[in-house]
């Protein structure tokens, strides 16, 4: 009877330690809504703008310019009667163009700008364009297609096409690329390059770099998940998680990039994802075990092993007593 009580007590002890360790090891994630950045007038350095804006020296300038007459026709066809007036070529040429890099790769495993360039070049390239007509604002997404000829294996790259057009409710509340980059420059003033990145989850980030990737700024309204200690450790100095400015080295050191599952999301977000299809328009961060959490888990395992060893030794001693008798 006493041996059974010892076994039961050891099991309960292990269970309690396991629950405590598990509770600490899997803290409830917090959610912060980052407000949509307002479009604002800002003057960015030339070394920054030449990487993100369409200008005569850009390598895509000729292809995008050749696509502009088709953009006029498609915009007037798609929004016939809903615009304050018909779009003209002058409207399209005066649009604000932003170069977008689209990738599914884990950016948190990178450390240098050279690695980032190599990674982004393996993904898809695109341009987002905001066309303003009177009080109307149209977002046009331009993307490349790769066509393989039937009689040859040659692939024609950088074949540009219009992926989609959509109206923006308030032109003053469109995604503020300029505002995000300006915010990032306030924390990384020596940055010489900026990259706008969109991944398969639907969120957009702005990476500001010198020789290393220094700052990550979220663009547009999105959600950030993580424990409070994790988020406090990765935000840029002097900011809060809601500001959406993160230290990329801190993120790279602490983050594990993963594709979120529906089981991880709160119920209300599961419903939104169901309505949106398979897209998950949220930045989701998750950290590994801390030193304290690892210690608690180790203590729980050691306690379980110690209890099992004690029971085994007790049983052996009991068998020895029986044999002597």
C-alpha positions as CSV (number, residue, x, y, z in Angstrom):
1,X,0.0,0.0,0.0
2,X,2.8,2.4,0.9
3,X,4.6,1.7,-2.4
4,X,1.4,2.5,-4.3
5,X,1.1,5.8,-2.5
6,X,4.7,6.6,-3.3
7,X,4.1,5.9,-7.0
8,X,0.9,8.0,-7.0
9,X,2.7,10.9,-5.2
10,X,5.6,10.8,-7.7
11,X,3.2,10.8,-10.6
12,X,1.2,13.8,-9.3
13,X,4.5,15.6,-8.6
14,X,5.6,15.0,-12.2
15,X,2.2,16.0,-13.5
16,X,2.2,19.3,-11.6
17,X,5.8,20.2,-12.6
18,X,4.9,19.4,-16.2
19,X,1.8,21.6,-16.1
20,X,3.8,24.5,-14.6
21,X,6.6,24.2,-17.1
22,X,4.1,23.9,-20.0
23,X,2.2,26.9,-18.8
24,X,5.4,29.0,-18.8
25,X,6.7,27.4,-22.0
26,X,3.6,28.2,-24.0
27,X,2.5,31.7,-22.9
28,X,-0.6,33.2,-24.4
29,X,0.2,35.3,-27.4
30,X,-0.7,38.9,-27.4
31,X,-2.1,40.8,-30.4
32,X,-1.3,44.4,-31.3
33,X,-3.1,46.2,-34.1
34,X,-0.7,48.5,-36.0
35,X,-2.7,51.5,-37.3
36,X,-2.6,52.1,-41.1
37,X,0.1,54.6,-41.9
38,X,-1.1,57.8,-43.4
39,X,0.3,59.1,-46.7
40,X,2.6,62.0,-45.8
41,X,4.9,64.3,-47.5
42,X,8.5,63.3,-46.9
43,X,11.8,63.8,-48.6
44,X,13.8,60.7,-48.9
45,X,17.5,60.4,-49.8
46,X,18.2,59.5,-53.5
47,X,20.0,56.3,-52.5
48,X,16.7,55.2,-50.9
49,X,14.2,56.3,-53.6
50,X,16.2,54.7,-56.4
51,X,15.5,51.3,-55.0
52,X,11.7,51.7,-54.6
53,X,10.4,54.3,-57.0
54,X,9.9,54.2,-60.8
55,X,12.2,56.7,-62.4
56,X,13.9,57.0,-65.9
57,X,17.0,55.2,-64.7
58,X,15.0,52.2,-63.3
59,X,15.6,48.9,-65.1
60,X,11.8,48.4,-65.4
61,X,11.1,52.0,-66.6
62,X,10.7,51.1,-70.3
63,X,8.5,48.1,-69.7
64,X,6.2,49.9,-67.3
65,X,6.0,52.9,-69.6
66,X,4.9,50.6,-72.5
67,X,2.2,49.2,-70.3
68,X,0.7,52.5,-69.4
69,X,-1.6,52.9,-72.4
70,X,-3.1,49.5,-71.6
71,X,-3.6,50.7,-68.0
72,X,-5.7,53.6,-69.3
73,X,-7.9,51.4,-71.4
74,X,-8.4,48.8,-68.6
75,X,-9.1,51.4,-65.9
76,X,-11.8,53.1,-68.0
77,X,-13.3,49.7,-68.9
78,X,-13.3,48.3,-65.4
79,X,-14.5,51.5,-63.6
80,X,-16.8,52.7,-66.4
81,X,-19.2,55.2,-64.9
82,X,-17.8,55.0,-61.3
83,X,-14.9,57.4,-61.7
84,X,-15.4,61.2,-61.5
85,X,-14.0,61.3,-65.1
86,X,-12.2,59.1,-67.5
87,X,-8.5,58.3,-66.8
88,X,-5.9,59.7,-69.2
89,X,-2.4,58.8,-70.0
90,X,-1.3,61.8,-68.0
91,X,-3.0,60.4,-64.9
92,X,-1.2,57.1,-65.3
93,X,2.2,58.7,-65.9
94,X,1.7,60.9,-62.7
95,X,0.9,57.8,-60.6
96,X,3.0,56.8,-57.6
97,X,4.9,53.6,-58.4
98,X,6.4,51.4,-55.7
99,X,8.6,48.4,-56.4
100,X,7.5,45.3,-54.5
101,X,9.5,42.1,-53.9
102,X,7.3,39.0,-53.3
103,X,8.9,36.0,-51.6
104,X,8.0,33.0,-49.5
105,X,11.5,32.7,-48.1
106,X,12.4,33.0,-44.4
107,X,13.9,36.5,-44.2
108,X,14.7,36.1,-40.5
109,X,17.5,33.7,-41.4
110,X,19.4,36.5,-43.3
111,X,22.0,38.8,-41.9
112,X,23.4,40.9,-44.7
113,X,22.0,43.0,-47.4
114,X,23.7,40.8,-50.0
115,X,21.9,37.8,-48.7
116,X,18.6,39.7,-48.8
117,X,19.2,40.7,-52.5
118,X,19.9,37.1,-53.4
119,X,16.8,35.9,-51.7
120,X,14.5,38.5,-53.2
121,X,15.9,38.0,-56.7
122,X,14.7,34.3,-56.4
123,X,11.1,35.5,-55.8
124,X,8.7,37.5,-57.8
125,X,9.0,41.2,-58.7
126,X,6.1,43.6,-59.0
127,X,5.1,47.2,-58.9
128,X,2.2,48.7,-57.0
129,X,0.8,52.0,-58.5
130,X,-1.6,54.5,-57.0
131,X,-3.5,56.4,-59.7
132,X,-5.3,59.5,-58.5
133,X,-8.2,60.9,-60.5
134,X,-10.0,63.8,-58.9
135,X,-11.2,62.3,-55.6
136,X,-10.8,58.7,-56.7
137,X,-7.8,56.6,-56.0
138,X,-7.1,53.3,-57.8
139,X,-4.5,50.8,-56.8
140,X,-3.0,48.9,-59.7
141,X,-0.8,45.8,-59.2
142,X,1.6,45.1,-62.0
143,X,3.3,41.7,-62.1
144,X,5.7,39.8,-64.3
145,X,4.9,36.6,-66.2
146,X,7.3,33.9,-67.4
147,X,6.3,32.4,-70.7
148,X,7.8,29.3,-72.1
149,X,7.7,28.9,-75.9
150,X,6.2,25.6,-77.2
151,X,8.9,25.0,-79.6
152,X,11.8,25.9,-77.3
153,X,12.8,25.8,-73.7
154,X,13.6,29.5,-73.7
155,X,11.8,31.5,-71.0
156,X,11.0,35.2,-71.6
157,X,11.3,37.0,-68.2
158,X,10.0,40.4,-67.2
159,X,6.9,40.1,-69.3
160,X,4.7,42.7,-67.5
161,X,1.0,42.5,-67.1
162,X,-1.8,44.0,-65.0
163,X,-2.7,41.7,-62.2
164,X,-5.5,43.6,-60.7
165,X,-7.1,47.1,-60.1
166,X,-9.1,48.1,-57.1
167,X,-10.5,51.3,-55.7
168,X,-9.0,52.8,-52.5
169,X,-11.8,54.2,-50.3
170,X,-9.8,57.3,-49.0
171,X,-6.8,58.5,-50.9
172,X,-5.4,59.9,-47.7
173,X,-5.5,56.4,-46.0
174,X,-3.8,54.4,-48.7
175,X,-0.9,52.3,-47.5
176,X,1.8,54.8,-46.6
177,X,5.0,53.5,-48.1
178,X,6.7,56.9,-47.8
179,X,5.5,57.2,-44.2
180,X,6.8,53.8,-43.3
181,X,10.2,54.4,-44.8
182,X,10.4,57.8,-43.1
183,X,9.6,56.2,-39.8
184,X,12.3,53.6,-40.4
185,X,14.9,56.2,-41.3
186,X,14.2,57.9,-38.0
187,X,15.6,54.8,-36.3
188,X,18.2,53.8,-38.9
189,X,19.5,57.2,-40.2
190,X,22.5,55.6,-41.9
191,X,20.4,53.2,-44.1
192,X,21.2,53.4,-47.8
193,X,18.6,51.0,-49.2
194,X,15.0,50.2,-48.7
195,X,13.0,47.1,-49.8
196,X,9.3,46.7,-49.8
197,X,8.4,43.1,-49.4
198,X,5.1,41.2,-49.6
199,X,4.9,37.5,-48.7
200,X,2.3,34.8,-49.2
201,X,0.5,35.7,-45.9
202,X,-0.5,39.1,-47.4
203,X,1.4,41.5,-45.2
204,X,3.9,44.0,-46.3
205,X,7.2,45.0,-44.7
206,X,9.8,47.7,-45.3
207,X,13.4,46.6,-44.8
208,X,16.0,49.4,-44.4
209,X,19.6,48.4,-44.8
210,X,23.2,49.5,-44.9
211,X,25.6,46.6,-45.1
212,X,23.4,44.7,-42.8
213,X,19.6,44.5,-42.4
214,X,18.9,47.0,-39.7
215,X,15.2,47.9,-39.4
216,X,11.9,46.2,-40.3
217,X,8.8,48.5,-40.5
218,X,5.4,47.1,-41.1
219,X,3.4,48.8,-43.8
220,X,-0.4,49.1,-43.6
221,X,-2.8,47.9,-41.0
222,X,-1.8,44.4,-39.7
223,X,-1.5,42.4,-36.6
224,X,1.5,41.4,-34.6
225,X,1.4,38.3,-32.4
226,X,3.8,37.4,-29.6
227,X,4.3,37.4,-25.9
228,X,4.9,40.7,-24.3
229,X,8.5,39.9,-23.4
230,X,9.2,38.8,-26.9
231,X,7.7,41.9,-28.5
232,X,9.5,44.2,-26.0
233,X,12.8,42.6,-27.0
234,X,12.4,43.0,-30.7
235,X,11.0,46.5,-31.1
236,X,13.3,49.4,-32.0
237,X,14.6,51.5,-29.1
238,X,12.1,54.1,-27.9
239,X,9.1,52.5,-29.7
240,X,6.2,50.1,-28.8
241,X,4.9,47.1,-30.7
242,X,2.0,49.2,-32.0
243,X,4.5,51.5,-33.8
244,X,5.5,48.6,-36.0
245,X,9.2,49.3,-36.0
246,X,11.4,46.3,-35.2
247,X,15.1,45.7,-34.9
248,X,15.8,43.1,-37.6
249,X,18.9,41.7,-35.8
250,X,16.8,41.2,-32.7
251,X,14.0,39.5,-34.8
252,X,16.5,37.3,-36.6
253,X,18.0,36.2,-33.2
254,X,14.7,35.4,-31.6
255,X,12.2,34.5,-34.2
256,X,11.3,31.3,-35.9
257,X,9.5,31.9,-39.1
258,X,6.7,29.5,-39.7
259,X,3.5,29.3,-41.7
260,X,0.7,29.8,-39.2
261,X,-2.1,27.3,-38.9
262,X,-5.7,27.9,-38.2
263,X,-5.4,26.2,-34.9
264,X,-3.0,28.9,-33.7
265,X,-5.3,31.8,-34.5
266,X,-8.1,33.1,-32.3
267,X,-11.7,32.2,-33.2
268,X,-12.5,35.6,-34.8
269,X,-9.4,35.4,-37.0
270,X,-10.3,31.9,-38.1
271,X,-13.6,33.2,-39.3
272,X,-11.9,36.0,-41.2
273,X,-9.4,33.6,-42.8
274,X,-12.3,31.4,-43.8
275,X,-13.9,34.4,-45.6
276,X,-10.6,35.4,-47.2
277,X,-9.7,31.9,-48.4
278,X,-6.2,30.6,-47.6
279,X,-4.6,34.0,-47.1
280,X,-3.5,35.0,-43.6
281,X,-3.0,38.8,-43.6
282,X,-1.2,39.0,-40.3
283,X,2.4,39.0,-39.2
284,X,2.8,36.2,-36.7
285,X,5.8,35.8,-34.5
286,X,6.7,33.0,-32.1
287,X,9.7,32.6,-29.9
288,X,11.4,29.5,-28.8
289,X,12.0,28.4,-25.2
290,X,13.7,30.8,-22.9
291,X,16.4,29.8,-20.4
292,X,13.9,29.8,-17.6
293,X,11.4,27.7,-19.6
294,X,14.1,25.2,-20.5
295,X,15.2,25.0,-16.9
296,X,11.6,24.3,-15.7
297,X,11.1,21.6,-18.4
298,X,14.5,20.0,-17.5
299,X,13.5,20.1,-13.8
300,X,10.3,18.3,-14.6
301,X,12.0,15.6,-16.6
302,X,14.7,15.2,-13.8
303,X,11.9,14.9,-11.2
304,X,10.1,12.3,-13.2
305,X,13.4,10.3,-13.7
306,X,14.2,10.6,-10.0
307,X,10.7,9.4,-9.0
308,X,10.9,6.5,-11.4
309,X,14.4,5.6,-10.1
310,X,13.3,5.8,-6.5
311,X,10.3,3.5,-7.2
312,X,12.6,1.0,-9.1
313,X,15.2,1.0,-6.2
314,X,12.4,0.4,-3.7
315,X,11.0,-2.4,-5.8
316,X,14.5,-4.0,-6.1
317,X,15.0,-3.7,-2.3
318,X,11.6,-5.3,-1.7
319,X,12.5,-8.2,-4.0
320,X,15.8,-8.7,-2.2
321,X,14.0,-8.9,1.2
322,X,11.6,-11.5,-0.1
323,X,14.4,-13.7,-1.5
324,X,16.2,-13.6,1.9
325,X,13.1,-14.7,3.6
